[in-house]
Amino acid sequence: VTTTGVADFMAPRGRLLEPGGRLVDFAEWETEARTELAGSIAQRWSRYEKAGVLDGAPYRGRGTKTMQLVKVAGRWKIAALAWEDDA
């Protein structure tokens, strides 16, 4: 388990996906989802798949994500995110 802030989470992914980076033609999409609401809090569970070209070779994967959200001043904000890629 790793816990990071936004900047530490984004830095390596930005380098991976930047022009000339190791991962190109990347896409990720939900295949299943469930959202539970309780006033100004929500939780979304989803299954996802992803694909792209990593270091010149086709890349595919899938996994599970969960997001906790809070509604602040009428807008939904992500409070926490956790995910696990399938082995």
All heavy atoms as an XYZ file, in Angstrom:
675
protein
N       0.847     -1.174      0.000
C       0.000      0.000      0.000
C       0.891      1.234      0.000
O       1.825      1.323      0.789
C      -0.944      0.028      1.219
C      -1.700      1.318      1.294
C      -1.862     -1.161      1.203
N       0.582      2.174     -0.870
C       1.334      3.423     -0.953
C       0.363      4.580     -0.829
O      -0.692      4.586     -1.457
C       2.062      3.527     -2.310
O       2.928      2.400     -2.435
C       2.867      4.796     -2.397
N       0.714      5.568     -0.024
C      -0.092      6.774      0.120
C       0.715      7.938     -0.432
O       1.888      8.095     -0.090
C      -0.409      7.030      1.606
O      -1.105      5.885      2.113
C      -1.266      8.270      1.778
N       0.084      8.735     -1.314
C       0.777      9.884     -1.899
C      -0.160     11.082     -1.964
O      -1.373     10.933     -1.952
C       1.272      9.604     -3.329
O       0.131      9.377     -4.174
C       2.179      8.408     -3.392
N       0.443     12.242     -2.088
C      -0.308     13.452     -2.372
C      -0.468     13.592     -3.879
O       0.079     12.800     -4.663
N      -1.198     14.596     -4.294
C      -1.495     14.789     -5.712
C      -0.218     14.972     -6.528
O      -0.028     14.329     -7.567
C      -2.462     15.975     -5.922
C      -2.643     16.268     -7.398
C      -3.808     15.674     -5.269
N       0.688     15.841     -6.100
C       1.910     16.112     -6.875
C       2.760     14.852     -7.018
O       3.268     14.552     -8.108
C       2.709     17.231     -6.229
N       2.923     14.101     -5.923
C       3.716     12.871     -5.986
C       3.047     11.802     -6.841
O       3.722     10.979     -7.461
C       3.969     12.330     -4.584
C       4.918     13.199     -3.783
O       5.745     13.905     -4.402
O       4.836     13.174     -2.548
N       1.733     11.798     -6.884
C       0.998     10.863     -7.733
C       1.168     11.226     -9.205
O       1.398     10.373    -10.049
C      -0.492     10.882     -7.362
C      -1.353     10.059     -8.275
C      -1.491      8.693     -8.072
C      -2.037     10.644     -9.325
C      -2.287      7.926     -8.913
C      -2.840      9.890    -10.166
C      -2.960      8.523     -9.959
N       1.066     12.514     -9.521
C       1.071     12.967    -10.915
C       2.445     12.950    -11.574
O       2.551     12.691    -12.772
C       0.488     14.382    -11.009
C      -0.983     14.450    -10.670
S      -2.023     13.421    -11.725
C      -1.708     14.146    -13.319
N       3.516     13.226    -10.850
C       4.842     13.390    -11.451
C       5.279     12.201    -12.309
O       5.594     12.390    -13.499
C       5.876     13.700    -10.375
N       5.304     10.974    -11.806
C       5.772      9.880    -12.667
C       4.815      9.572    -13.813
O       5.239      9.175    -14.898
C       5.899      8.691    -11.713
C       5.028      9.026    -10.545
C       5.018     10.521    -10.441
N       3.521      9.783    -13.599
C       2.553      9.528    -14.667
C       2.665     10.572    -15.765
O       2.510     10.269    -16.941
C       1.147      9.472    -14.076
C       0.938      8.175    -13.317
C      -0.134      8.259    -12.248
N      -0.199      7.011    -11.515
C       0.602      6.712    -10.485
N       1.497      7.587    -10.067
N       0.488      5.545     -9.879
N       2.949     11.803    -15.376
C       3.162     12.856    -16.374
C       4.341     12.532    -17.269
O       4.270     12.681    -18.491
N       5.437     12.075    -16.673
C       6.625     11.714    -17.467
C       6.323     10.532    -18.382
O       6.780     10.475    -19.522
C       7.799     11.396    -16.549
C       8.381     12.627    -15.875
C       9.670     12.332    -15.137
N       9.545     11.335    -14.094
C       9.188     11.605    -12.834
N       8.901     12.841    -12.458
N       9.109     10.626    -11.944
N       5.577      9.562    -17.892
C       5.234      8.378    -18.679
C       4.389      8.738    -19.896
O       4.570      8.189    -20.980
C       4.476      7.389    -17.785
C       4.219      5.999    -18.315
C       5.512      5.223    -18.482
C       3.292      5.249    -17.355
N       3.467      9.705    -19.724
C       2.497     10.039    -20.775
C       2.860     11.261    -21.610
O       2.190     11.546    -22.595
C       1.115     10.258    -20.139
C       0.486      8.998    -19.549
C      -0.661      9.360    -18.624
C       0.025      8.055    -20.638
N       3.905     12.002    -21.231
C       4.254     13.207    -21.979
C       4.675     12.858    -23.406
O       5.032     11.703    -23.676
C       5.356     13.984    -21.260
C       6.698     13.290    -21.278
C       7.716     13.967    -20.362
O       7.376     14.945    -19.685
O       8.852     13.478    -20.323
N       4.630     13.834    -24.338
C       5.105     13.561    -25.697
C       6.518     12.987    -25.649
O       7.383     13.504    -24.955
C       5.072     14.933    -26.367
C       4.004     15.681    -25.612
C       4.132     15.200    -24.188
N       6.713     11.884    -26.333
C       8.000     11.205    -26.311
C       8.167     10.283    -25.121
O       9.219      9.680    -24.944
N       7.117     10.172    -24.281
C       7.168      9.295    -23.109
C       7.068      7.831    -23.497
O       6.862      7.476    -24.662
N       7.175      6.977    -22.499
C       7.200      5.532    -22.737
C       5.833      4.935    -23.067
O       5.755      3.837    -23.616
C       7.769      4.832    -21.505
C       9.201      5.202    -21.204
C       9.711      4.564    -19.908
N       9.370      3.161    -19.844
C       8.874      2.570    -18.747
N       8.671      3.238    -17.642
N       8.585      1.282    -18.772
N       4.749      5.632    -22.716
C       3.397      5.100    -22.924
C       2.648      6.010    -23.879
O       2.459      7.194    -23.608
C       2.657      4.999    -21.586
C       1.239      4.448    -21.608
C       1.188      3.045    -22.203
C       0.655      4.442    -20.205
N       2.227      5.454    -25.016
C       1.498      6.233    -26.021
C       0.185      5.538    -26.358
O      -0.011      4.364    -26.046
C       2.337      6.454    -27.310
C       3.584      7.266    -27.004
C       2.718      5.141    -27.963
N      -0.704      6.290    -26.980
C      -2.014      5.769    -27.390
C      -2.756      5.131    -26.211
O      -3.443      4.130    -26.356
C      -1.883      4.761    -28.537
C      -1.286      5.373    -29.780
O      -1.506      6.586    -30.009
O      -0.577      4.666    -30.529
N      -2.623      5.741    -25.033
C      -3.220      5.188    -23.822
C      -4.694      5.564    -23.722
O      -5.089      6.687    -24.014
C      -2.491      5.715    -22.584
C      -3.050      5.177    -21.299
C      -2.774      3.879    -20.902
C      -3.860      5.954    -20.497
C      -3.290      3.369    -19.713
C      -4.378      5.457    -19.305
C      -4.086      4.164    -18.919
N      -5.502      4.609    -23.303
C      -6.922      4.842    -23.021
C      -7.309      3.982    -21.830
O      -6.748      2.903    -21.618
C      -7.783      4.484    -24.228
N      -8.258      4.471    -21.045
C      -8.793      3.725    -19.905
C     -10.292      3.954    -19.888
O     -10.757      5.069    -20.132
C      -8.147      4.226    -18.611
C      -8.589      3.457    -17.394
C      -7.865      3.905    -16.139
O      -6.666      3.614    -16.016
O      -8.495      4.556    -15.312
N     -11.067      2.904    -19.609
C     -12.521      3.040    -19.616
C     -13.141      2.129    -18.567
O     -12.588      1.101    -18.208
C     -13.077      2.719    -21.009
C     -12.741      1.337    -21.497
C     -13.524      0.228    -21.399
C     -11.535      0.914    -22.142
N     -12.888     -0.864    -21.940
C     -11.654     -0.462    -22.406
C     -10.360      1.558    -22.515
C     -10.663     -1.200    -23.027
C      -9.362      0.813    -23.134
C      -9.524     -0.536    -23.384
N     -14.288      2.556    -18.055
C     -15.034      1.754    -17.093
C     -15.761      0.629    -17.814
O     -16.290      0.819    -18.900
C     -16.084      2.605    -16.368
C     -15.531      3.493    -15.304
C     -16.620      4.210    -14.539
O     -17.638      4.616    -15.130
O     -16.443      4.374    -13.322
N     -15.808     -0.530    -17.165
C     -16.584     -1.644    -17.693
C     -17.773     -1.974    -16.801
O     -18.725     -2.608    -17.249
C     -15.703     -2.902    -17.872
O     -15.127     -3.254    -16.610
C     -14.597     -2.636    -18.891
N     -17.694     -1.578    -15.522
C     -18.793     -1.711    -14.567
C     -18.647     -0.576    -13.563
O     -17.534     -0.131    -13.303
C     -18.701     -3.014    -13.767
C     -18.765     -4.291    -14.543
C     -18.531     -5.488    -13.621
O     -19.137     -5.523    -12.520
O     -17.735     -6.348    -13.987
N     -19.778     -0.123    -13.011
C     -19.686      0.927    -11.992
C     -20.919      0.911    -11.093
O     -22.010      0.527    -11.525
C     -19.547      2.293    -12.641
N     -20.689      1.348     -9.860
C     -21.773      1.496     -8.887
C     -21.466      2.737     -8.059
O     -20.346      2.891     -7.560
C     -21.834      0.261     -7.988
C     -22.904      0.325     -6.927
C     -22.936     -0.938     -6.074
N     -21.942     -0.880     -5.009
C     -20.915     -1.697     -4.860
N     -20.699     -2.664     -5.730
N     -20.072     -1.579     -3.854
N     -22.443      3.623     -7.930
C     -22.268      4.839     -7.140
C     -23.306      4.855     -6.031
O     -24.490      4.627     -6.285
C     -22.418      6.101     -8.017
O     -21.478      6.034     -9.087
C     -22.186      7.363     -7.210
N     -22.847      5.133     -4.810
C     -23.732      5.247     -3.668
C     -23.647      6.673     -3.139
O     -22.548      7.199     -2.943
C     -23.320      4.253     -2.580
C     -23.424      2.804     -3.041
C     -22.881      1.815     -2.026
O     -22.461      2.240     -0.933
O     -22.886      0.619     -2.337
N     -24.807      7.303     -2.944
C     -24.882      8.685     -2.466
C     -25.505      8.739     -1.076
O     -26.437      7.992     -0.786
C     -25.750      9.529     -3.405
C     -25.254      9.710     -4.830
C     -26.342     10.319     -5.689
C     -24.020     10.580     -4.834
N     -24.988      9.654     -0.271
C     -25.566      9.920      1.047
C     -25.367     11.407      1.321
O     -24.327     11.821      1.834
C     -24.921      9.070      2.123
N     -26.340     12.211      0.897
C     -26.231     13.655      1.083
C     -25.072     14.226      0.298
O     -25.024     14.111     -0.922
N     -24.099     14.799      0.996
C     -22.981     15.446      0.316
C     -21.739     14.557      0.252
O     -20.634     15.041     -0.007
C     -22.630     16.763      1.011
O     -22.247     16.506      2.354
N     -21.920     13.250      0.455
C     -20.813     12.321      0.259
C     -21.251     11.235     -0.726
O     -22.435     10.927     -0.853
C     -20.310     11.690      1.575
C     -21.411     10.887      2.254
C     -19.740     12.753      2.492
C     -20.929     10.096      3.479
N     -20.276     10.677     -1.416
C     -20.566      9.614     -2.389
C     -19.368      8.692     -2.478
O     -18.239      9.063     -2.166
C     -20.863     10.211     -3.761
N     -19.657      7.466     -2.912
C     -18.600      6.507     -3.182
C     -18.897      5.842     -4.515
O     -20.030      5.464     -4.779
C     -18.520      5.456     -2.085
C     -17.446      4.420     -2.368
C     -17.108      3.613     -1.154
O     -16.551      4.134     -0.208
N     -17.436      2.339     -1.181
N     -17.869      5.715     -5.343
C     -18.016      5.056     -6.638
C     -17.019      3.910     -6.712
O     -15.821      4.106     -6.507
C     -17.774      6.021     -7.782
C     -17.995      5.385     -9.143
C     -17.971      6.436    -10.236
N     -18.260      5.888    -11.530
C     -19.459      5.796    -12.068
N     -20.515      6.211    -11.383
N     -19.636      5.308    -13.279
N     -17.534      2.721     -6.968
C     -16.723      1.540     -7.233
C     -16.776      1.298     -8.730
O     -17.850      1.387     -9.328
C     -17.312      0.320     -6.529
C     -17.148      0.319     -5.053
C     -17.994      0.880     -4.137
C     -16.084     -0.258     -4.315
N     -17.516      0.690     -2.868
C     -16.333     -0.022     -2.954
C     -14.933     -0.960     -4.671
C     -15.492     -0.460     -1.947
C     -14.098     -1.392     -3.666
C     -14.379     -1.147     -2.333
N     -15.666      0.995     -9.343
C     -15.710      0.692    -10.771
C     -14.648     -0.326    -11.157
O     -13.589     -0.419    -10.538
C     -15.545      1.965    -11.611
O     -14.261      2.518    -11.462
N     -14.979     -1.092    -12.160
C     -14.028     -1.963    -12.841
C     -13.600     -1.204    -14.089
O     -14.398     -0.486    -14.698
C     -14.688     -3.286    -13.227
C     -15.041     -4.168    -12.060
C     -13.860     -4.897    -11.469
N     -13.218     -5.742    -12.479
C     -11.947     -6.144    -12.413
N     -11.169     -5.778    -11.426
N     -11.452     -6.921    -13.345
N     -12.356     -1.356    -14.462
C     -11.858     -0.640    -15.638
C     -10.932     -1.537    -16.435
O     -10.405     -2.538    -15.947
C     -11.128      0.637    -15.230
C      -9.877      0.388    -14.430
C      -8.651      0.205    -15.055
C      -9.920      0.308    -13.045
C      -7.505     -0.048    -14.318
C      -8.784      0.064    -12.302
C      -7.578     -0.122    -12.946
O      -6.454     -0.377    -12.215
N     -10.758     -1.149    -17.695
C      -9.748     -1.737    -18.561
C      -8.922     -0.598    -19.114
O      -9.379      0.548    -19.169
C     -10.391     -2.542    -19.687
C     -11.090     -3.791    -19.173
C     -11.563     -4.709    -20.290
O     -10.949     -4.699    -21.388
O     -12.533     -5.438    -20.052
N      -7.697     -0.914    -19.504
C      -6.807      0.101    -20.067
C      -5.960     -0.547    -21.147
O      -5.750     -1.764    -21.144
C      -5.933      0.715    -18.984
C      -5.086     -0.291    -18.223
C      -4.376      0.376    -17.059
C      -3.606     -0.654    -16.226
N      -2.902     -0.011    -15.123
N      -5.503      0.289    -22.088
C      -4.686     -0.217    -23.188
C      -3.815      0.912    -23.713
O      -4.146      2.093    -23.578
C      -5.579     -0.764    -24.305
N      -2.725      0.546    -24.326
C      -1.819      1.502    -24.934
C      -0.620      0.776    -25.494
O      -0.626     -0.443    -25.664
N       0.427      1.539    -25.778
C       1.687      0.985    -26.264
C       2.763      1.445    -25.282
O       3.012      2.642    -25.146
C       1.994      1.461    -27.703
C       3.337      0.930    -28.161
C       0.882      1.025    -28.652
N       3.384      0.501    -24.583
C       4.397      0.783    -23.569
C       5.746      0.283    -24.072
O       5.895     -0.907    -24.370
C       4.031      0.107    -22.247
C       5.007      0.282    -21.089
C       5.145      1.763    -20.712
C       4.552     -0.528    -19.885
N       6.688      1.196    -24.196
C       8.025      0.850    -24.692
C       7.958      0.104    -26.017
O       8.701     -0.846    -26.258
C       8.795      0.025    -23.654
C       9.081      0.804    -22.386
O       9.248      2.048    -22.464
O       9.142      0.182    -21.310
N       7.023      0.516    -26.890
C       6.906     -0.056    -28.228
C       6.113     -1.341    -28.320
O       5.946     -1.884    -29.409
N       5.614     -1.867    -27.206
C       4.855     -3.119    -27.220
C       3.427     -2.873    -26.736
O       3.193     -2.028    -25.876
C       5.525     -4.155    -26.316
N       2.458     -3.607    -27.293
C       1.076     -3.456    -26.831
C       0.970     -3.699    -25.330
O       1.650     -4.574    -24.777
C       0.318     -4.537    -27.608
C       1.161     -4.824    -28.794
C       2.589     -4.614    -28.345
N       0.132     -2.901    -24.689
C      -0.049     -2.969    -23.232
C      -1.538     -2.996    -22.943
O      -2.296     -2.213    -23.500
C       0.602     -1.731    -22.600
C       0.239     -1.514    -21.154
C       0.831     -2.260    -20.154
C      -0.703     -0.554    -20.799
C       0.499     -2.053    -18.823
C      -1.039     -0.346    -19.470
C      -0.438     -1.100    -18.490
O      -0.769     -0.904    -17.190
N      -1.963     -3.923    -22.082
C      -3.360     -4.001    -21.651
C      -3.400     -4.338    -20.172
O      -2.492     -4.977    -19.650
C      -4.138     -5.066    -22.424
C      -4.308     -4.751    -23.903
C      -5.297     -5.667    -24.589
N      -6.652     -5.515    -24.111
C      -7.534     -4.590    -24.518
N      -7.173     -3.702    -25.402
N      -8.762     -4.568    -24.050
N      -4.460     -3.913    -19.533
C      -4.644     -4.248    -18.130
C      -6.073     -3.976    -17.713
O      -6.878     -3.449    -18.483
N      -6.382     -4.344    -16.477
C      -7.702     -4.072    -15.904
C      -7.569     -4.094    -14.399
O      -6.570     -4.554    -13.851
C      -8.736     -5.064    -16.403
C      -8.498     -6.461    -15.975
C      -9.616     -7.371    -16.467
N      -9.009     -8.650    -16.799
C      -9.240     -9.323    -17.900
N     -10.089     -8.867    -18.784
N      -8.662    -10.466    -18.125
N      -8.591     -3.588    -13.728
C      -8.533     -3.556    -12.282
C      -9.798     -2.970    -11.686
O     -10.841     -2.867    -12.341
N      -9.680     -2.560    -10.429
C     -10.794     -2.013     -9.666
C     -10.369     -0.685     -9.054
O      -9.235     -0.553     -8.589
C     -11.200     -2.983     -8.542
O     -11.528     -4.244     -9.118
C     -12.373     -2.458     -7.748
N     -11.274      0.293     -9.060
C     -11.038      1.583     -8.418
C     -12.194      1.894     -7.485
O     -13.325      1.489     -7.726
C     -10.974      2.722     -9.443
C      -9.750      2.711    -10.277
C      -9.706      3.929    -11.179
C      -8.464      3.858    -12.047
N      -8.354      4.973    -12.954
N     -11.874      2.635     -6.442
C     -12.907      3.204     -5.597
C     -12.554      4.663     -5.342
O     -11.389      4.997     -5.134
C     -13.085      2.437     -4.274
O     -14.128      3.057     -3.518
C     -11.823      2.386     -3.465
N     -13.548      5.527     -5.427
C     -13.363      6.952     -5.170
C     -14.361      7.398     -4.118
O     -15.532      7.027     -4.182
C     -13.630      7.781     -6.430
C     -12.530      7.750     -7.436
S     -12.832      8.892     -8.784
C     -13.913      7.894     -9.795
N     -13.886      8.173     -3.169
C     -14.766      8.826     -2.223
C     -14.820     10.293     -2.612
O     -13.784     10.902     -2.909
C     -14.248      8.671     -0.791
C     -14.408      7.261     -0.235
C     -13.444      6.262     -0.852
O     -12.264      6.537     -0.975
N     -13.944      5.112     -1.246
N     -16.038     10.824     -2.643
C     -16.251     12.199     -3.079
C     -17.030     12.976     -2.032
O     -17.806     12.393     -1.280
C     -17.026     12.207     -4.405
C     -16.346     11.424     -5.525
C     -17.146     10.185     -5.827
C     -16.170     12.262     -6.749
N     -16.814     14.285     -2.019
C     -17.577     15.181     -1.154
C     -18.080     16.343     -2.003
O     -17.411     16.782     -2.929
C     -16.749     15.709      0.036
C     -16.405     14.592      0.989
C     -15.509     16.423     -0.420
N     -19.265     16.811     -1.671
C     -19.840     17.947     -2.388
C     -19.533     19.207     -1.594
O     -19.911     19.343     -0.433
C     -21.341     17.769     -2.556
C     -21.935     18.622     -3.633
C     -23.379     18.211     -3.863
C     -23.849     18.677     -5.209
N     -25.229     18.226     -5.438
N     -18.799     20.125     -2.223
C     -18.366     21.365     -1.595
C     -18.841     22.516     -2.465
O     -18.508     22.567     -3.654
C     -16.821     21.407     -1.450
C     -16.373     22.721     -0.847
C     -16.327     20.227     -0.645
N     -19.626     23.417     -1.890
C     -20.137     24.578     -2.626
C     -20.792     24.159     -3.944
O     -20.596     24.778     -4.987
C     -19.014     25.591     -2.874
N     -21.545     23.049     -3.899
C     -22.297     22.604     -5.069
C     -21.495     21.824     -6.102
O     -22.032     21.448     -7.138
N     -20.218     21.541     -5.829
C     -19.376     20.806     -6.789
C     -18.782     19.571     -6.123
O     -18.355     19.626     -4.982
C     -18.246     21.702     -7.289
C     -18.778     22.917     -8.050
C     -17.675     23.741     -8.625
N     -16.971     22.942     -9.623
C     -15.851     23.313    -10.203
N     -15.288     24.458     -9.901
N     -15.277     22.544    -11.098
N     -18.758     18.467     -6.870
C     -18.178     17.235     -6.353
C     -16.658     17.293     -6.462
O     -16.101     17.672     -7.485
C     -18.703     16.025     -7.120
C     -20.126     15.727     -6.795
C     -21.226     16.013     -7.547
C     -20.608     15.092     -5.605
N     -22.354     15.592     -6.898
C     -22.011     15.020     -5.708
C     -20.002     14.577     -4.462
C     -22.803     14.451     -4.711
C     -20.787     14.014     -3.481
C     -22.169     13.951     -3.603
N     -15.987     16.906     -5.362
C     -14.525     16.874     -5.296
C     -14.090     15.478     -4.849
O     -14.733     14.870     -3.994
C     -13.997     17.886     -4.269
C     -14.498     19.299     -4.460
C     -13.697     20.011     -5.476
C     -14.146     21.469     -5.568
N     -13.267     22.268     -6.359
N     -12.997     14.994     -5.410
C     -12.453     13.700     -4.997
C     -11.746     13.880     -3.656
O     -10.837     14.702     -3.532
C     -11.489     13.133     -6.048
C     -12.225     12.871     -7.365
C     -10.825     11.851     -5.529
C     -11.318     12.482     -8.511
N     -12.153     13.114     -2.672
C     -11.521     13.146     -1.357
C     -10.461     12.067     -1.229
O      -9.443     12.253     -0.570
C     -12.577     12.979     -0.266
N     -10.691     10.919     -1.865
C      -9.733      9.811     -1.811
C      -9.946      8.900     -3.008
O     -11.052      8.812     -3.546
C      -9.913      9.024     -0.518
N      -8.880      8.251     -3.409
C      -8.912      7.334     -4.544
C      -8.017      6.157     -4.217
O      -6.912      6.322     -3.708
C      -8.392      8.041     -5.807
C      -8.117      7.207     -7.041
C      -9.415      6.670     -7.622
C      -7.395      8.033     -8.083
N      -8.514      4.958     -4.471
C      -7.702      3.742     -4.304
C      -7.981      2.836     -5.493
O      -9.096      2.825     -6.033
C      -8.048      3.048     -2.992
N      -6.964      2.100     -5.917
C      -7.165      1.180     -7.003
C      -6.199      0.024     -6.885
O      -5.191      0.099     -6.192
C      -7.017      1.846     -8.372
C      -5.594      2.094     -8.782
C      -4.829      1.276     -9.575
C      -4.782      3.196     -8.434
N      -3.579      1.819     -9.726
C      -3.531      3.000     -9.033
C      -4.982      4.333     -7.660
C      -2.497      3.903     -8.886
C      -3.948      5.228     -7.521
C      -2.725      5.004     -8.143
N      -6.544     -1.048     -7.579
C      -5.672     -2.198     -7.652
C      -5.799     -2.803     -9.041
O      -6.907     -3.107     -9.478
C      -6.044     -3.241     -6.583
C      -5.123     -4.427     -6.575
C      -5.353     -5.307     -5.380
O      -6.472     -5.809     -5.215
O      -4.397     -5.469     -4.617
N      -4.676     -2.933     -9.713
C      -4.666     -3.637    -10.996
C      -4.772     -5.127    -10.740
O      -4.243     -5.637     -9.750
C      -3.371     -3.346    -11.767
C      -3.308     -1.937    -12.337
O      -4.376     -1.283    -12.473
O      -2.204     -1.481    -12.641
N      -5.458     -5.835    -11.626
C      -5.523     -7.286    -11.524
C      -4.133     -7.851    -11.798
O      -3.366     -7.297    -12.574
C      -6.502     -7.868    -12.542
C      -7.943     -7.487    -12.250
O      -8.229     -6.965    -11.151
O      -8.800     -7.713    -13.131
N      -3.835     -8.960    -11.172
C      -2.521     -9.611    -11.367
C      -2.440    -10.246    -12.736
O      -3.381    -10.540    -13.374
C      -2.302    -10.656    -10.297
